[in-house]
Amino acid sequence: MKIYKISLMVIIMAGILFIGASHPAQNFYKSTVSMIGATNKSSELKDENEKDKNKKESYLICIDPGHQLRGDGNSEPIGPGSPYTKARVSSGTVGISTKKPEYVLNLEASSKLKHILVSKGFKVVMTRENHDVNISNLERAVFANNQKANMVIRIHGDGSDDSSISGASILVPAKSGKFTSGIFDDSKRCADLIKNKMDNKGFEVNGIFERDDLTGFNWSKVPVVLVEMGFMSNYNEDEMMSNPEYQEKMMQCIADGVEEYFKTN
Ligand SMILES: [Zn+2]
């Protein structure tokens, strides 16, 4: 019985070798192998994309659209244990041409940023999604801390008495700040990447500025970048910033910068 089995196997194997030597069978074999190869490659690519997406889904971005319908002049400490205080939340500026309040512009742009980041696969939380709220700068920072956000992006519009001044500014917690030195490196690295993306798309960026006087930075335990999109006190920039395509383009730069930050983290 055993010998019978072995000789049957030898015959079958010889048959396979013989068939394998003939061209049609070889071609069939080759095309099958290359098909399997292609399937493997595309499923590998799919796995990579899936991994990338899963990785991003584990990153949480907190977006803070600056200001709110009504400012709140009650004071709060500018940092944990600090004797210095500031208004809980200021009312922000107003567009010189559009007459749009800053809190409206900030939420318009922030909503676009949220959409782009979510489509990239990030988890996103926002400190506010409507105007009629009262959340102080301290509370916004604590919210992001409690959520364990991996990055906070604060969106603002700038204002100046000099209407000729224009350009975006990127603010980060100060390197030597009493409360902020621990979050400087990561915040700065993300700010650099955002600035690069904005420079490459032709936006006027005045620079990256360290601040140790912002309540929203001083209470933050997680990296944070504040983007002043441009001057609402400049006629031209005010008009541009209200253009949905302009907003979309700038928010894309911020989202691309954030994405690169986590890719290279
Ligand atoms: Zn502002």
Residues whose N, C-alpha, C, O or C-beta is under 5 A from the ligand:
A	BS01	ZN	G66 G92 H156 G157
